[in-house]
Amino acid sequence: MEETIEDPPTSAVLLDHCHFSQVIFSSVEKFYIPGGDVTCHYTFTQHFIPRRKDWIGIFRAFKCFQDKLEQGLLKWRSQGQKLQVGWKTTREYYTFMWVTLPIDLNNKSAKQQEVQFKAYYLPKDDEYYQFCYVDQDGVVRGASIPFQFRPENEEDILVVTTQGEVEEIEQHNKELCKENQELKDNCVSLQKQNSDMQAELQKKQEELETLQSINKKLELKVKEQKDYWETELLQLKEQNQKMSSENEKMGIIVDQLQAQLSTQEKEMEKLVQGDQDKTEQLEQLKKENDHLFLSLTEQRKDQKKLEQTVEQMKQNETTAMKKQQELMDENFDLSKRLSENKIICNALQREKERLEGENDLLKRENSRLLSYMGLDFNSLPYQVPTSDEGGAGQNPGLVYGNPYSGIQESSSPSPLSIKKCPICKADDICDHILEQQQMQPLCLNCPICDKIFPATEKQIFEDHVFCHSL
């Protein structure tokens, strides 16, 4: 048996009070080859919480259980069914290993644990053994199917099943797991009720033993007092027989003694009654103490819940502050971008106003020149002025030439006022412009997108055609 620094906690609790389904062992082999380490895989159920002094031991299985298992007459079910084992207390383990506590029980992977038994401490015979999970109170919480430590046998049979059988077995397994979960929930509830009733029964038994002890002491005291009084009365009767001559005096003395006896009996009754009252008071105080203890336990639970709530609120506050800081940073970036866009928009607006002012100046200059020639601006055909490097050449856009080309140098058209044909990119009047001139009295039609503009919106039309050339 394994030698350890500290022996595991054990108990002599009856196996009927153990709960083998709270810890489920998985991947248990039919046999293990001697000389190698053995890894034990186990899983905690939903309502089970491991503790620091929990351990897993290897126990010898029951003899008749081995025979039935070898004959194939016994079917093992780990879904809450009680197991017939070959040991009566948890002190009969062969070897054991301490359980490692998981860090986070809420994590699904933390429910699945394992422990490794070294080959040196394992049994050397071919008897049947099983894993058992024992908590720090010495109560068994789970047991595995039996297994052996023997070499591999060539007569072992490989069972092959079809996919349909596997699916049927998996479906049956799911139903059994669901049924097992319901049974586990009911079992946990019944276990809790049973533990509460056992605790209450234990308290009642302790109170009964205390009362019986007090009652025995009182009966012994009354018996001793009664024996004493009977002895004294007998002596008085003997003296009465011997001293018949003093019968009258002894009669008086006897009356006095009887009066004292009655008084003492009354006092004795008062003492007995007072003792009963004190016993009742003691029971009442015990009940009040139990009630106060339950109230204190509930208050501690409420305090733990409040501490958890405060911790959660602190975490939520920290998260909210981080999110608020992120929103403030994002708001600052958006404000900065908005300011930059406003600056750009203002610059574009000023540029637009400047261009519109230049356009108005050019229009007024053009109207002034046309008024010198005695022509109306709206009656003229669409003309595209051209520019030359010297500024002295004749404008080919005019039919009869510019009569004021030599009068004012400042009246020559600027390069900004010269527009090209948006279709053929020609500086002179082309066929497309002539088509526009024919349609001008009625409406203005875009030669690119066929959009129609009223004749009064000529400037908008020109801007629209110029946008196609960009």
SVG drawing of the C-alpha trace seen along z (x, -y; Angstrom):
<svg xmlns="http://www.w3.org/2000/svg" viewBox="-49 -103 57 120">
<polyline fill="none" stroke="black" stroke-width="0.4" points="0.0,0.0 1.2,-3.5 3.1,-5.3 2.1,-9.0 2.9,-11.8 -0.8,-12.2 -3.5,-9.5 -6.7,-10.4 -9.9,-11.2 -12.0,-8.0 -15.2,-7.0 -17.3,-4.0 -20.5,-5.4 -22.8,-2.7 -22.7,-2.5 -26.5,-3.0 -25.9,-6.6 -23.2,-7.2 -23.8,-8.8 -21.9,-7.1 -23.3,-9.4 -21.9,-12.7 -18.4,-11.9 -18.4,-9.9 -15.4,-7.9 -14.8,-7.7 -12.4,-5.9 -11.9,-3.0 -10.2,0.0 -11.3,3.6 -7.7,4.3 -4.4,2.5 -1.0,4.0 1.2,4.4 4.3,2.3 2.8,-0.9 1.3,-4.0 -2.5,-4.2 -4.3,-7.5 -7.8,-7.9 -10.2,-10.2 -13.2,-11.5 -15.9,-14.3 -17.7,-16.4 -21.4,-16.6 -23.2,-20.0 -24.2,-20.1 -20.9,-18.6 -18.2,-20.9 -14.8,-19.3 -12.8,-20.2 -9.1,-20.3 -9.0,-16.9 -10.8,-14.9 -9.0,-11.8 -9.3,-8.9 -8.6,-5.4 -8.3,-2.0 -10.5,0.6 -10.9,4.4 -14.2,5.4 -16.7,7.9 -16.0,11.6 -19.4,12.5 -19.4,9.3 -16.2,10.6 -17.8,14.0 -20.9,12.3 -18.7,10.0 -16.6,12.8 -19.8,14.8 -21.3,11.7 -24.4,11.8 -24.0,8.3 -24.6,5.1 -23.0,1.9 -24.8,-1.3 -23.1,-4.5 -26.3,-6.6 -27.0,-6.7 -27.4,-2.9 -25.9,-1.7 -22.9,0.6 -22.3,3.8 -18.7,3.5 -16.3,5.7 -15.4,3.2 -17.5,1.9 -15.6,-1.3 -13.4,-3.8 -10.4,-2.7 -10.0,0.5 -8.3,-1.3 -5.3,0.3 -3.7,-3.0 -4.9,-6.6 -4.0,-10.0 -5.1,-13.4 -7.4,-15.3 -6.3,-18.5 -8.8,-21.3 -9.7,-23.1 -9.2,-26.9 -12.6,-27.7 -15.5,-25.3 -17.7,-27.3 -15.5,-26.3 -16.6,-23.2 -13.1,-21.9 -12.6,-22.2 -15.3,-19.6 -13.1,-17.0 -10.1,-16.0 -7.5,-13.2 -5.1,-11.8 -2.2,-9.4 -1.2,-6.4 2.4,-5.3 3.1,-1.7 5.1,-1.1 2.0,-1.5 -0.5,0.5 -1.7,4.0 0.3,6.9 -2.4,9.6 -5.2,10.2 -8.1,9.4 -10.8,7.0 -10.4,3.4 -12.3,0.1 -11.7,-3.6 -13.7,-5.4 -13.9,-9.2 -14.0,-10.0 -14.6,-13.5 -12.9,-15.0 -15.8,-13.7 -15.0,-10.1 -18.2,-9.8 -18.0,-8.0 -19.1,-10.3 -18.4,-8.1 -17.2,-4.6 -16.0,-3.2 -16.5,0.1 -14.2,3.0 -11.0,3.7 -7.9,6.0 -4.2,5.7 -3.1,8.4 -1.2,8.9 -3.1,8.6 -4.9,11.8 -5.1,13.0 -8.6,14.3 -10.0,10.8 -12.9,10.3 -13.2,7.2 -16.8,6.2 -17.8,4.5 -21.1,2.5 -22.8,0.8 -23.4,-2.9 -27.1,-2.4 -26.4,-0.6 -23.9,-3.3 -26.5,-6.0 -29.2,-4.0 -26.8,-3.5 -25.9,-7.3 -29.6,-8.2 -30.3,-5.8 -27.3,-7.2 -28.6,-10.7 -32.0,-9.6 -30.3,-7.9 -28.2,-11.0 -31.3,-13.2 -33.0,-10.7 -29.8,-10.6 -29.8,-14.4 -33.4,-14.4 -32.6,-11.6 -29.5,-13.5 -31.6,-16.6 -34.1,-14.6 -31.3,-12.8 -29.7,-16.0 -33.0,-17.3 -33.6,-14.1 -30.0,-14.1 -30.4,-17.6 -33.7,-16.7 -32.1,-13.6 -29.1,-15.5 -31.3,-18.1 -33.5,-15.4 -30.4,-13.5 -29.0,-16.6 -32.3,-17.4 -32.5,-13.7 -29.0,-13.9 -29.8,-17.0 -33.0,-15.4 -31.0,-12.3 -28.4,-14.4 -31.1,-16.3 -32.8,-13.0 -29.6,-11.5 -29.0,-14.7 -32.5,-14.5 -32.2,-10.8 -28.9,-11.4 -30.5,-14.1 -33.5,-11.9 -31.3,-9.1 -29.3,-11.3 -32.6,-12.7 -34.0,-9.1 -30.8,-8.0 -30.9,-11.0 -34.6,-10.4 -33.9,-6.7 -31.0,-7.5 -33.2,-10.0 -36.0,-7.6 -33.8,-4.8 -32.4,-7.2 -35.9,-8.2 -37.0,-4.6 -34.0,-3.7 -34.6,-6.6 -38.3,-5.7 -37.4,-2.1 -35.0,-3.2 -37.8,-5.4 -40.2,-2.5 -37.7,-0.3 -37.1,-3.0 -40.9,-3.3 -41.2,0.4 -38.3,0.4 -39.5,-2.8 -43.2,-2.0 -43.1,-3.8 -42.3,-7.0 -45.0,-6.5 -46.6,-9.9 -43.2,-11.7 -42.2,-9.5 -45.6,-10.1 -45.0,-13.8 -41.5,-13.3 -43.0,-11.0 -45.6,-13.7 -42.8,-16.2 -40.7,-13.9 -43.7,-13.2 -44.3,-16.9 -40.6,-17.4 -41.0,-14.5 -44.0,-16.0 -42.2,-19.4 -39.1,-17.7 -41.3,-15.9 -42.9,-19.2 -39.5,-20.7 -38.4,-17.7 -41.4,-18.1 -40.6,-21.8 -37.0,-20.8 -38.2,-18.3 -40.6,-20.8 -37.9,-23.4 -35.6,-20.9 -38.3,-20.2 -38.8,-23.9 -35.0,-24.4 -35.0,-21.4 -37.8,-23.1 -35.9,-26.4 -32.8,-24.5 -34.7,-23.0 -36.1,-26.4 -32.7,-28.0 -31.3,-25.2 -34.1,-25.8 -33.4,-29.5 -29.7,-28.9 -30.4,-26.7 -32.7,-29.3 -30.0,-32.0 -27.4,-29.8 -29.6,-29.3 -30.3,-33.1 -26.5,-33.7 -25.9,-31.2 -28.5,-33.0 -27.0,-36.4 -23.5,-35.1 -24.9,-33.8 -26.6,-37.2 -23.4,-38.9 -21.5,-36.8 -24.1,-37.5 -23.8,-41.3 -20.0,-41.1 -20.4,-39.3 -22.9,-41.9 -20.5,-44.8 -17.7,-43.1 -19.8,-42.7 -20.9,-46.4 -17.2,-47.4 -16.4,-45.4 -19.3,-47.0 -18.2,-50.4 -14.7,-49.8 -16.0,-48.5 -18.3,-51.6 -15.5,-54.0 -13.3,-52.3 -16.1,-52.5 -16.8,-56.1 -13.1,-57.0 -13.2,-55.2 -16.3,-57.2 -14.7,-60.4 -11.6,-59.7 -13.8,-58.9 -15.8,-62.0 -12.6,-64.1 -11.4,-62.6 -14.8,-63.3 -14.8,-66.8 -11.3,-67.3 -12.3,-66.0 -15.5,-68.1 -13.4,-71.2 -11.0,-70.3 -14.1,-69.7 -15.5,-73.1 -12.3,-74.8 -12.1,-73.1 -15.8,-73.9 -15.3,-77.6 -12.3,-77.7 -14.3,-76.2 -17.2,-78.5 -14.8,-81.5 -13.4,-80.1 -16.9,-79.7 -17.8,-83.2 -14.6,-84.5 -15.3,-82.6 -18.9,-83.7 -17.7,-87.4 -15.3,-86.9 -18.0,-85.4 -20.4,-88.3 -17.6,-90.7 -17.1,-88.9 -20.8,-88.9 -21.1,-92.6 -18.0,-93.3 -19.5,-91.1 -22.8,-92.9 -21.1,-96.3 -19.2,-95.3 -22.3,-94.0 -24.2,-97.2 -21.4,-99.2 -22.1,-97.1 -25.8,-97.6 -26.5,-93.9 -28.6,-91.9 -26.8,-89.1 -29.8,-86.8 -30.2,-87.2 -26.6,-86.2 -25.8,-82.6 -23.5,-80.5 -19.9,-81.6 -16.7,-80.4 -14.0,-83.0 -10.4,-82.1 -7.2,-83.6 -3.9,-84.4 -0.6,-85.2 -0.3,-88.8 -3.9,-89.8 -4.0,-91.8 -5.5,-89.1 -9.1,-89.0 -11.6,-86.8 -12.7,-84.1 -15.9,-83.6 -17.3,-87.0 -18.8,-87.0 -17.6,-90.6 -14.7,-90.8 -14.4,-92.7 -14.8,-96.4 -13.4,-97.3 -10.4,-95.1 -8.1,-98.1 -10.0,-100.4 -9.5,-98.9 -6.9,-96.4 -8.8,-95.4 -11.9,-94.5 -10.3,-91.4 -11.7,-88.2 -9.8,-86.4 -8.6,-82.8 -11.2,-81.8 -14.1,-82.9 -12.9,-80.8 -14.8,-77.5 -14.2,-74.5 -16.7,-72.1 -17.4,-69.4 -17.7,-66.8 -15.0,-67.3 -12.7,-69.6 -12.4,-72.2 -11.8,-75.8 -13.9,-77.1 -17.6,-76.7 -18.3,-73.1 -21.4,-71.2 -22.5,-70.5 -22.5,-74.1 -24.5,-75.0 -27.1,-72.4 -27.3,-74.1 -27.7,-77.5 -30.7,-76.2 -32.4,-74.9 -31.6,-77.9 -34.7,-80.0 -36.9,-77.3 -34.7,-75.3 -31.2,-74.2 -30.4,-70.5 -27.2,-68.9 -25.5,-67.1 -24.0,-64.5 -26.7,-63.5 -29.7,-64.9 -30.8,-66.9 -33.1,-69.9 -32.7,-73.3 -35.0,-76.4 -33.6,-79.2 -33.5,-81.5 -31.1,-79.3 -28.3,-79.6 -25.5,-80.0 -26.7,-76.8 -26.6,-75.0 -23.1,-76.2 -21.9,-75.1 -23.6,-71.7 -21.9,-71.1 -18.6,-72.3 -18.9,-69.7 -18.9,-66.9 -15.5,-68.0 -13.9,-67.7"/>
</svg>
